Amino acid sequence: MDSLLIEQVLLNLLENAVFHAKGMTELMLSVSLVGDKAVFEVADNGCGIPEDALQKIFSGSYEKSAAPVDGTRSNMGIGLSVCVAIVKAHGSDITAENRKGGGAVFRLRWKEGVRTMGNNKYKILIVEDEANIRSFIKANLETSDYQVLCAETCALGMMMYASHHPDLIILDLGLPDRDGMSLIQEVRKTDTVPIIVLSARSSERDKVEALDLGANDYITKPFGTEELLARIRAVLRSHRYSEENESTPGGKFRFQDLLIDYDTRRVFVGKEEIDLTQTEYNIMAFLSIHAGKVLTYTAIIHTVWGYSDYGSVKKLQVNMKNIRKKMGVTPGEKRYIINELGVGYRMLAEDEIAADSFL
């Protein structure tokens, strides 16, 4: 069992204590080496565990018990049964007991050597409560040589984000503890890490809200594996380019036969220079700097014109129509720029699949 799985089990135990150890004022994590085993302890000074529950809290059945009248823990089995399944599958063991001074301690005895994750891969955090979807995405990402972290709640997702600093977050919105929109808000207070929303919510309102809060892309379920992987590549590439562009203004953007020269403010399709107005060029430059990311009408309008009103969307659409015509793009053709209907526009990035709009 590698370090990633160990950390997931420990985070699950810590989250369990935070939510269920009533009256807790102290939470401790320690590790020691006993023979050939690494022993991890998660201890708290909270309400403790009822004696009749100690033998069954890892089975998942304890979660259905009624809330006790003495203030002791209840509804703990949701994550603990997952922990014990992971631990036993790797020849290790996990136990729980009450502390003499009050509270409880969970003890994880690790039998195998711990392998650390390499640093040569992109690290992706999946925040998804449906186990089958989470496992499906994880398997496909690992096959594509990504490092993968998983969380099934918003709270655990924030903990994993804070401790691992992933390169990208794949986020479901319908999480059991909090709406996924709150995670976007929290992350965007301090970080620009790319976020791809993967949700069954298909309304235009939800998509616009998530993108305006700071999500980089929005994919509705059900989804295609190849499209998801293409969106991931595009968003990672866009984020990397944006970071480089912030410190090194200028340079060039290339996609297929499209070339945008930021230094000279010139645009080419093949060998032909496209005669764009200043406004049209500003739109193209903004979209290309964030290639692979859906930019809402509001974001584009604020950047290009500095204000937003009802008529501005129509003005933007007219400019986009002129840009497409000058570039030789026929109506309905998904080349260079995709119109995410009712939401905004997305510049395609290298190797991205120009799939049908997800809106």
C-alpha positions in Angstrom: 0.0 0.0 0.0 1.6 3.3 -1.0 1.7 6.7 0.7 -1.4 8.0 -1.1 -3.7 5.3 0.2 -2.2 5.7 3.7 -2.9 9.4 3.6 -6.5 8.9 2.4 -7.2 6.5 5.3 -5.7 9.0 7.8 -7.6 11.9 6.3 -10.8 9.8 6.6 -10.1 9.1 10.3 -9.3 12.8 10.9 -12.5 13.9 9.2 -14.5 11.3 11.2 -13.1 12.9 14.4 -13.9 16.4 13.3 -17.5 15.6 12.5 -18.4 13.1 15.2 -16.2 13.5 18.3 -18.5 15.8 20.2 -16.9 18.1 22.7 -13.4 17.6 21.2 -10.9 20.3 21.8 -7.7 18.4 20.8 -6.9 16.2 17.8 -3.6 14.5 17.4 -1.9 12.5 14.7 1.3 10.5 15.5 3.5 7.9 13.9 6.0 5.4 15.3 8.0 2.4 14.0 7.3 -0.9 15.9 9.3 -3.7 14.4 8.6 -3.9 10.7 5.3 -1.9 11.0 4.6 1.8 10.9 2.0 2.6 13.5 -0.2 5.7 12.9 -2.5 7.0 15.7 -5.4 9.4 15.4 -6.5 10.4 18.9 -9.0 12.9 20.2 -10.3 14.0 23.6 -14.0 14.1 22.6 -16.9 12.0 23.7 -15.5 8.6 23.1 -17.2 5.5 21.5 -19.9 3.4 23.2 -18.4 0.1 24.3 -21.1 -1.9 22.5 -20.2 -0.2 19.2 -16.4 -0.7 19.3 -16.6 -4.1 17.6 -18.9 -2.9 14.7 -17.9 0.6 13.9 -15.8 -0.5 10.9 -18.7 -2.6 9.4 -20.8 0.4 8.3 -23.8 -0.8 10.3 -23.2 1.6 13.2 -24.2 4.5 11.0 -27.8 3.4 11.2 -28.0 3.5 15.0 -30.0 6.2 16.8 -28.3 9.1 18.3 -27.3 8.2 21.9 -28.6 10.3 24.8 -25.3 10.4 26.6 -23.5 12.6 24.0 -21.3 9.8 22.7 -20.5 9.4 19.0 -23.1 8.4 16.4 -23.3 7.9 12.6 -19.5 7.1 12.3 -19.6 4.1 10.0 -19.8 5.8 6.6 -16.1 6.3 6.0 -14.7 3.8 8.5 -15.9 0.7 6.6 -14.0 2.1 3.6 -10.9 2.5 5.7 -10.9 -1.0 7.0 -11.5 -2.4 3.5 -8.4 -0.6 2.1 -6.3 -1.5 5.1 -7.2 -5.3 5.1 -6.7 -5.5 1.4 -3.0 -4.6 1.9 -2.3 -7.0 4.8 -2.5 -4.4 7.5 -4.9 -3.8 10.4 -6.8 -0.9 12.0 -8.4 -0.8 15.5 -10.2 1.6 17.7 -10.5 2.0 21.5 -11.4 4.6 24.1 -8.7 6.5 25.9 -8.5 6.4 29.7 -8.5 10.2 30.0 -11.5 10.5 27.6 -11.9 10.4 23.9 -10.9 7.8 21.4 -7.9 6.6 19.5 -7.8 4.9 16.1 -4.6 2.9 15.5 -3.4 1.9 12.0 -0.6 -0.7 11.9 1.1 -0.7 8.5 2.8 -3.8 7.4 4.2 -2.9 3.9 6.9 -0.4 3.0 5.6 3.0 2.1 6.2 4.1 -1.5 6.1 7.8 -2.3 4.5 9.2 -5.4 6.7 10.4 -8.2 6.9 14.1 -9.0 7.0 13.7 -12.8 3.3 13.5 -13.3 0.3 15.9 -13.1 -1.6 15.4 -9.9 -5.4 15.4 -10.2 -7.9 15.5 -7.3 -11.3 13.9 -8.0 -14.1 15.1 -5.6 -17.0 12.8 -6.4 -19.4 11.0 -4.0 -20.5 8.3 -6.4 -18.0 5.4 -6.0 -18.5 3.9 -9.4 -18.0 7.2 -11.3 -15.0 8.0 -9.0 -13.4 4.7 -9.7 -14.1 4.9 -13.4 -12.4 8.4 -13.7 -9.5 7.3 -11.5 -8.8 4.2 -13.6 -8.8 6.2 -16.9 -6.6 9.0 -15.4 -4.1 6.5 -14.1 -4.0 4.7 -17.4 -3.2 8.1 -19.0 -0.3 8.4 -16.5 -1.7 11.0 -14.1 -1.4 10.8 -10.3 -4.8 10.6 -8.8 -6.3 11.7 -5.4 -9.9 11.0 -4.4 -12.4 12.5 -2.0 -16.0 11.7 -1.6 -17.1 14.9 0.3 -16.5 18.6 0.0 -14.7 18.7 3.4 -12.4 15.9 2.5 -11.8 17.4 -0.9 -10.7 20.7 0.8 -8.4 18.8 3.1 -6.8 16.9 0.2 -6.5 20.1 -1.8 -4.7 21.9 1.1 -2.3 19.0 1.8 -1.5 17.9 -1.8 -1.7 21.0 -3.9 -3.1 19.2 -7.0 -2.5 20.5 -10.5 -6.2 20.1 -11.4 -9.5 19.4 -9.6 -12.4 17.4 -11.1 -15.4 18.4 -9.1 -19.0 17.1 -8.7 -21.5 19.6 -7.5 -24.0 17.3 -5.7 -21.8 16.3 -2.7 -23.3 14.9 0.5 -22.0 17.5 2.9 -21.9 20.8 0.9 -22.6 22.0 -2.6 -19.5 21.8 -4.8 -19.9 25.5 -5.6 -18.6 26.3 -2.2 -15.4 24.4 -2.9 -14.8 26.6 -6.0 -15.3 29.7 -3.9 -12.9 28.6 -1.2 -10.2 27.6 -3.7 -10.5 30.7 -5.7 -9.9 32.9 -2.7 -6.2 32.0 -2.9 -5.4 29.8 -5.9 -5.8 29.6 -9.6 -5.5 25.8 -9.8 -7.7 24.6 -12.8 -11.2 23.2 -11.8 -13.3 21.1 -14.2 -16.9 20.7 -13.0 -18.3 17.2 -13.8 -22.0 17.3 -12.9 -25.4 15.9 -13.7 -26.8 19.5 -13.5 -27.4 20.6 -17.0 -29.1 23.9 -16.6 -27.6 27.0 -18.1 -27.9 28.8 -14.7 -25.7 26.2 -13.0 -23.1 26.3 -15.7 -22.8 30.1 -15.7 -22.7 30.2 -11.9 -19.8 27.7 -11.7 -17.8 29.3 -14.5 -18.3 32.8 -13.0 -17.2 31.5 -9.6 -13.9 30.4 -11.3 -14.4 26.9 -12.8 -12.3 26.5 -15.9 -14.7 24.1 -17.7 -18.0 22.4 -17.2 -18.9 18.9 -18.4 -22.3 17.3 -17.9 -22.9 13.7 -17.1 -23.0 11.3 -18.9 -19.7 12.1 -20.5 -17.2 10.5 -22.9 -13.8 9.4 -21.7 -11.9 10.8 -24.6 -13.7 14.2 -24.3 -12.9 14.3 -20.6 -9.2 13.5 -21.2 -9.1 16.1 -24.0 -10.6 18.8 -21.7 -8.1 17.9 -19.0 -5.2 18.3 -21.4 -6.5 21.6 -22.7 -7.1 23.1 -19.3 -3.7 22.1 -18.0 -2.1 23.5 -21.1 -4.0 26.7 -20.8 -3.1 27.1 -17.2 0.5 26.5 -17.8 0.5 29.0 -20.7 -1.3 31.6 -18.6 1.3 31.3 -15.9 4.1 31.6 -18.4 2.4 34.6 -20.1 2.0 36.5 -16.8 5.8 36.5 -16.3 6.8 36.7 -20.0 4.4 39.0 -21.9 4.3 38.6 -25.7 5.1 35.5 -27.7 2.9 33.5 -30.0 -0.1 31.3 -29.8 -0.5 28.4 -32.3 -3.4 26.0 -32.9 -3.4 24.0 -36.1 -2.9 26.7 -38.9 -3.9 29.6 -36.6 -1.1 31.9 -35.4 -1.5 34.9 -33.0 1.5 37.1 -32.6 1.1 39.0 -29.3 4.1 41.2 -29.9 2.9 42.6 -33.3 -0.8 42.1 -32.6 -1.2 40.2 -35.9 -3.3 37.1 -36.6 -2.6 34.5 -39.4 -4.6 31.6 -40.8 -2.1 29.6 -42.7 0.1 32.2 -44.6 -2.8 34.7 -44.9 -2.9 37.6 -42.4 -6.4 38.3 -41.0 -7.4 41.9 -40.9 -9.0 42.3 -37.5 -10.2 45.4 -35.8 -8.7 46.3 -32.4 -11.8 45.0 -30.6 -11.7 41.8 -32.6 -8.0 41.2 -31.9 -8.6 41.8 -28.2 -11.3 39.2 -28.2 -9.0 36.7 -30.0 -6.1 37.4 -27.7 -8.1 37.0 -24.5 -9.6 33.7 -25.7 -6.3 32.3 -26.9 -4.5 33.2 -23.6 -7.1 31.0 -21.9 -7.3 28.4 -24.7 -9.2 25.3 -23.5 -11.2 27.2 -20.9 -14.8 28.3 -21.2 -15.0 32.1 -20.8 -18.4 33.5 -20.0 -19.9 36.3 -21.9 -19.5 38.5 -18.8 -15.8 37.7 -18.5 -15.1 38.5 -22.1 -17.1 41.7 -22.1 -15.5 43.0 -18.9 -12.0 42.4 -20.3 -12.6 43.8 -23.8 -15.0 46.7 -23.1 -14.7 47.2 -19.3 -18.4 47.1 -18.6 -21.4 44.8 -19.0 -25.0 45.4 -19.8 -27.8 43.5 -21.6 -26.8 44.8 -25.0 -23.2 43.9 -24.6 -23.8 40.2 -25.3 -25.3 41.1 -28.7 -22.3 43.3 -29.4 -19.9 40.4 -28.5 -21.9 38.0 -30.8 -21.7 40.4 -33.7 -17.9 40.7 -33.3 -17.6 36.9 -33.0 -19.6 36.5 -36.2 -17.2 38.9 -38.0 -14.1 37.2 -36.6 -15.4 33.8 -37.9 -16.2 35.2 -41.3 -12.7 36.8 -41.7 -11.1 33.5 -40.7 -13.0 31.5 -43.2 -15.1 29.6 -40.7 -18.6 28.7 -41.9 -21.7 29.0 -39.7 -22.0 26.0 -37.4 -18.4 24.8 -38.0 -16.5 24.0 -34.8 -13.1 25.3 -35.8 -10.8 27.4 -33.6 -13.5 28.7 -31.3 -16.5 26.8 -29.8 -19.7 28.6 -28.9 -21.0 27.2 -25.6 -24.6 28.3 -26.1 -26.0 30.6 -23.5 -22.7 30.6 -21.5 -19.7 31.9 -23.5 -16.9 30.9 -25.9 -13.9 28.6 -25.7 -10.8 28.7 -27.9 -9.7 25.2 -28.8 -6.2 24.1 -27.7 -3.7 21.7 -29.3 -4.9 18.1 -29.5 -8.3 19.0 -28.1 -11.3 17.2 -29.6 -13.8 19.6 -31.2 -16.7 17.5 -29.8 -20.2 18.7 -29.9 -20.9 21.4 -27.4 -21.9 20.1 -24.0 -24.5 22.7 -23.6 
